Structures are given as structure tokens and as C-alpha cells.
Amino acid sequence: MRTVHVAVDAHNLARDERGIGRYARAVLVRALPDPQFRWTLVVRDLFPKRGAIARALDGAQAAVARSVPSDADVVWFPWNGTFLRTDVPSVATVHDAAPFAYPHPEPRIRTREQTPFLVTASTARRILVQSAFTAGEVERRLGVPAERIVVTPLGVDAAFAPGPSAPPAPLAGKRYVLHVGAHDERKNTATLIEAHRRAFYAGDVALAFTRRPPQVPPGGVVVEARDDAALTALYRGATLVAMPSPYEGFGLPMLEAMASGTPVLAARAGALPEVGGDAAAYVDDAFDADAWAVALRALVAGEATRTALRARGLARAATFTWERCTAQTLSVLRDVAGA
């Protein structure tokens, strides 16, 4: 079996702190040592920051170049679309089809956001997705036949595990509902904020965010999680994690919360029920603030329910591993390379 030379679009590898960046780094850290593969990280910067890339990969080594090498067997695009023109056979990861589900009203921005997906649909030999939900979105919205789509569920880092709770000072000694991530339209945090106001008008339960919303509501606390240790502390200290998004291609915070031993209350929408199964609690209508308020109150008050969800969440999270995701990814890369 010959060695496969993989070129990776690594332009965002050292700076993307979203779930997409976590995914790319998690797979590469596990894939780079495999002797059956040779890797070149393609960084379009004039002077690629090799030190930052090495740190992002926990010191793992790979060649760095500014363009796809002529002897590459396959190119992998991990960033939700294809961003480099190349004649080398390619594999692209599509994490969701949000630019089509939520098209930007400005035509120029809409075109910029959608083009990498359309290039992927027309050029990639295989498209990796993390859920059956996203597979359906790629097939329906991008017109990609099912045989070109491969589901490779994400994993969870070992840092996310049960342990002593030590949330930062603003939340020390408080009960709080935690929201992890951004506040764009599809994250639906406005509904969560209104539901929290209705559920806990007495101010006895805080609402914590890892990123600042457009307006911090009464009872809201913003605590940036600068690394996995800080994020794990937030998960462990939370009474529950809330995910009100009606559109998620996977929902990595759900998996991280469950692995940390924290119950999750989520919208029954997108890929969230697929990831959470019976290990999470759900609100059927993602936009119903009253339903969210009732569910929040019930879960905060229901210690027995939280205990049961914690046990089921830990068991379910253990079935999602980066090793499996990496092995599936390498199998597809080898297949497309014809090796």
C-alpha cells in the first residue's frame, strides 16, 4: 500500500476558534503520525506562521507550503467549502448549509458565502458531513448525489470530562444556564434570553454566555473561555447547557457538555436530536419562549431528571470519538487518491 500525499487547506488552522477549527485540528493531530500518509499544509500567507501552526497541532510536524504541491494525491478542505482552485482530486467537509438556509440579504455577501459550497458541489469527489441531517441538506440544497456524501460524526476531546466544578468568579456559587458559541440568527439566543427572563424573573439563576450577545440581558454574564480548561470549568459548573438553535449541522457544545457531565436542553431541530438521542431534553418549537421557560424551570428544579440525563449523556458522549472520525476521514482520502 503506497503512501498517500495529502494537501490540506490550512489557511485558518491556527486562528479559527469555532467548532470547525477544533474539528480540523483534532483530526490532523491524530492523522499526521500515520506512516501511510504524507502531509502538506497549504497556507496562503506570504510568510506562513509555522510556529503558530505547530502550536495549534500540539507540536505535530508537517510540511508547509503556499500552494498545492504538484505531486499531491488528494486535497482536503476542512472549512465548510472549497477555497482553492486545483486540478488535484479533492475531498471537502461541509459542516452545514447555513448560507442557503439563511441566505444573506445583501447579494454580494450572499454570493461570497455561498460560492465555496457551490465549488465543493461541482468539484469535490467526496463530501464529508458530520450528521445524517447535514447529508440531507447537502443533497437537497446543493444537488449532490448521496453516493458522494460520507457521514463522519465528530468526537470529543479528553479535556471534557466530569470533575470538580470551579467556574470563574462572576459565576462562583451561582446556579446558571450556559450558552456556548456565537449569536448569529440561527443560534436563536434571543428566544433563550426571553425564556430565561420569564423563567427566572427573581434573578435566582444566571444566564452565562461564552461570547457577548448584542445586548447583555439582566441576569446575563459573559465569561470568555480562552482554552479547553476554562470551557470545561464552565460546563461542569452549569446547572444545564441550553442549545436553542433551530439549525445545527452537528452541535459540538452538546457533545462537550454531555462528556463533562452536564445536562443539555436543546431545540428538537437540525442535527441536535441525532447527536443527543435520549441523553438530552428537548423543546419541540425552537422559537416558543414560553415552552423554553417551562422547560428551563422544570429542568433546573428537577434534580432527579438532571441526574438521569447526566448518566445517559456520559454514556452517549463516550460513543463519539475523534479516533473514529479520523479513521473515517483517512479512509475517504485514500479512496479518492486511488491508493
N, C-alpha and C positions, 0 to 999 in steps of 0.2 A: 504493500500500500504506500503510494508516494506521498511526500509532504505537500500539503496544500498551502499556497501563499495567499493569505487573506489581507486585503487592504481595507482599512476601516476609516470611514469619515469620522474623524476625531476632533472636529473643529470646536465642539462645545464640551469636550471631555472634562476639562479642569475647572469649568466655571458654572456648569448647569447644576443647580441645587434642587431642581424639581425631581419628581419621580422618574422622569426619563433619564436624567443624568445618573441617578442611583442605579437604574437598570443597566445602562451601558457600562458603568464602572464595575458593577457586581459580576457581570458576565465576563468582561475582559480579564479581571483579576484571576478568575478561575480558568479561563481559556488559554491565557498566554503561556503557562508552563507546559501545555500539551505538546509533546515532541512530534506529533503528526501534523502540526500546523506551524507556519511561519507567518509573522505578523508585521505589517507596516501601518502605522498610524498616520493618516493624512491630515495635516493641519495647514490651513491656507494662510496663516500668518506669515508675514515677511521674515520674521525671526521667531520660529516656533519655540515656545517656552517649555523646553524639555524637562526642566526641573519641576515645573508645576504639573506636567503630565505624569512624571514618575511619582510624585507625591499623591496624585489622585488615584494612582493604581497601586498604592501601598508598596512602592518600590519595584514593582514588576517591570521588566525591561522589554522594549520592543523598538524596532527601527521607527524613525520619524521622518516624514517627507512632506513636501508641499504639494505633491500631485500623486495620482495613482501610478504606481510603478508599471512599466510596460510588461513585466513578467508576472504580474498578479494573476491568480487564477479566478478570483471572485472578489467582489467589493461588497462590504456590509455597511448599510446606512441605518444606524440605530435611532435617528432623531425625528421620527414621525414624518417620513417622506424622503425623497431623493434630492440632494442638493449639489451634486457634481455630475457633469456630463462625462460619460465614459463608455467605451466600447466593451469593457470587461463585463462579463456576466455579473448580475447584481442580485443581492437579497436586501430587502428593506423592511424595517419594523414600522408598523402603523399602530400607534397606541390608542387612537380613537379617530373619528372622522368629524371632530367638533367644528372645523371651519365650514363644513357642509351642513351640519345640524344647526349651527348658529352662525350663518354667514354674516360677515361684517357689512354694514350698510354702505360703507364707502367703497366704490368699485375697485379703486387702486389697491386698497388694503386687502379687500376680499380676494383679488387676483393673486396678490403676493402670498397670502396664507394658503390658498388652495392649490397653487401651482406645484409645490413639491409632492403633493398627494397624486395629482394627475400624472406627473412624470413617473412616479412609482407605478401607478396603474398600467402605464403603457410600456414600461421598460423592465421592471423587476421580474426575474424568473420565478422567485418565490417571495411571498409577503408573510412576515411573522406578525402574529397578533397575540394578545395575552388572554383572550376570552372568546367564547363562542358568540357572545354579543357583538364584539368588535368584528369578528369574522363575518357576521351577517351585515354589519354596517359597510364593510369594505366591498362585499359582494353587491349590496343594493345601491350604495351611493356612488361607488367608483366603477361599477360594472366589471369587477374582477371575478373570473370563474372560481368556484370553490376549490378546484384542484390545485390552484396556485397559492392557496392560503393555508398556513400551518399555525395551529394554536400552541403557544409555548407559555404557559402560566408563569407568573413571576414567583420569586422566592422572598424570604425574609431574612435579614441579617441576624447573626447570633447576638448582637447587642440588644436586640429587642426580646426581653425575657422577663419573667416576674422577678421581683426583688424589692428591697426596701424603698419606700416612697420618700423622695426628697425634692419636691418641687421648689422652684425659686421663691424668693422672699415674698413677692406680691401675692402668691397663692398658698403660702405656708399656713397650715392649719385650716384651710378653707375647703369646702366642697366645691367642685367646679365641673362644668361640662366643657369639653375640649373640642375645638375645631382646628384641624391641621390643613394648611395649604392656602391657596390663593382665594381671591374673591371675585373672579370674573363671573359673567352671567350664569353659566351653567353650574356654578358651585352653590348657588341658591342660598347664600348666607343671610340675605335679607329675611327670608322666611324663618330661619333659625333664630335670628335676633328678635323678631317679633314674637315667636313662640316662647323664647326664654323670658321676655318681658311679661307675657301673660302667665307663664307657669310660676315664676319666682319673683313676683312683684314686691315681695317683702325684702328682697335682696339677700336671701339666705344661701343662695347658690350662685356662684360667679359663672361667667361665660368667658373662657380663655381662647385666645387666638395665637397662632404662631406667626401670622402676618397681619399687619394693621389693615382693618377694613376701612372703607371710605369714611365712615364715621364710627368712632368707638361708642357703643351704647352705654347707658347706665348699667353698672354691674359687669361691664366688659373689661378684660385685662389682656394686654398684648405682651407676650413673652417670646422673644425670638429664640428659636432653638438652633444654635450655631453648629452643633455637631450631634452625632447619634446619642452620646451620653446625655446631653441636655434634653433631647427629644424623648428619650426613654424615660427620664425623670418625669416629664410632663405626662406621658402616657400612664405611668404607674400611679401617679398621684390623682389622676382624674377619676371622678365618680363614673363617668361614661364618656365615650367619644361619639360625637354626632357627625353624620355624613348626610346632609340634606340634598346632595346633588342629584338631579334627575338624569344626568348623563355622565357616566364614567366608563372608560374602556377597561378598567380593572378595579382600581381603588386601593392602592398600596397602603394608605393610612389604616384602612380597615384591617388588613393583614398584620401590620405592625402593632396595632392596638391589641388585637386578639393574642398575638405572641407575647405581649407584655402583661397579659392577664387582665385587660380592661374591657368591660362590656362595650358593645357598639350598638348605637341606634342609627339606622340608615333608611334612606328612601328605598322603597321597593321598585327600583328602576335601574336601567343600564345593566352593567355587569355586577352590581353590588350583591344581588341575591345569589348570583352564580359563585361569587367568591365567599360570601358569608354563610351560605346554606342555612342550617338551623342553629348556627352558633351566634347569630346576631338577632336583634329585634328590629322590626321594620314599621315604617309609616307608609300606608298604601298610596296616598296622594302627597307627592313631594312638596306641593305648594300650599297645603292646608295647614295654616299656622295653628288653628285650634287643635287639630289632630296631633300636631307635633307637641303642643303644650301639654295635652293629656298624656301622651307617651313619655315625655320628659318627666313629668311629675310621678307617673307610675313607676318608671324605672329607677329614679332617684330614691323613691320611698320603698321600693321592693327589693330588700336585701337578698331574699331567697332567689328571686329571679336573676339578680346580678351574679350571685354565686353560681347558679346553673349555667348562665351564659359564659362566665369565666372558664369553667371547666370545659365546656364544648368548644369555646374559642381556642384554648390552648391546644386541644386535640386536633382541631381543624387546621390551625396555623402550621402545625408540625408536618402536614402533608404537602406544603408548598416550600420547595427548596430551590436555591439558586443553582445547586448542582444539577438538578433535573432540567431547569431552564437552559443552563449552559450546554448540557449534553444534547438537548433537542436542537439548539442553535447550531452547534458544530455539525450535527448530522445533516442539517439543511445546507450549510455552507459547503460541506464535502460533496453532497449530491449535486448542487448547482455547478461546482467546479469540475464535475465529471470524474472525480477521483475514486 
